[in-house]
Amino acid sequence: MRIIYNVAVLLVLFVKQLAFAQNGLVVFQSDFGLKDGAVSAMKGVALGVSSELKLFDLTHEIPAYDIWEAAYRLHQTVPYYPKGTVFVSVCDPGVGTERHSVVMLTNSGHYIVTPDNGTLTLVAEHLGIQEIRQIDEDINRLKNSNASYTFHGRDVYAYTAARLASRTITFEQVGPTLPNEVVRLSYQKAAYANGIVQGNIPVLDVQYGNVWSNISKAMIDQLGVTPGAKLRVQIFQKDKILYDKLVQLVNTFGEVPIGTDVAYINSLLNFSIAVNQGNFSDKYKVFSGADWTIKVSK
């Protein structure tokens, strides 16, 4: 009976490992922009490890040094890739300092290679932490790069990610395990109380200037409203109110005339506000970050 039990345990562990097996996909994110060769250099390193890898870009337009936005864009994107995909996120104002270089395996089976500087805040919270390993740079560092201290994205992260994604190394060979804790950025979480939902504006839908909140559809549902209803939307920067209007909640922008303010549930199922075929952020000088609060009520 004991032998059967042990075999069953081993089978479960084997199936679990297969579920998280690296799949040859690497997705890059950075605050480098595309004006120089930094992104291309990272991809060159990855292809030098294995020309069979499939390389993709999440974005390279994270505002310089904006760790919070890097965290949000991972949260926005990671769950839609297959299990086993390896992400490289490099927004690293502390490059060369004592912050840990890590690979985090989420409970959803995704690998994220990054400095542990807050970038993992939201994926750790929403996808969960299966395991974290510190990158052993004695093994997982581009050959002859030890004299370089300011481009870990190329020398450490892209190289390690490529080795992992191509199965040149196992996850265990990344380096030693760390406690299942990451550096977390503080932010205002959404809450419902006394008929008012209050949250934060973590990010903009930057191409269009739409304002995305962290207020979930479920919290809007608590207000007892359906599409077509008018909601009172107030937006504050610290204690200063910059917007206070009744806005129609809709399913699609086409339900209101062009130029009309409109409330909707975005692709992440969070409450958002926009100007139909306009730019809400520019029009009302509303932006994102820890200083910004949004309140919604009937």
Summary of the structure (lengths in Angstrom):
residues: 298
radius of gyration: 21.9
end to end distance: 62.4
largest distance: 71.6
contacts: 964
relative contact order: 0.12
helix: 28%
strand: 31%
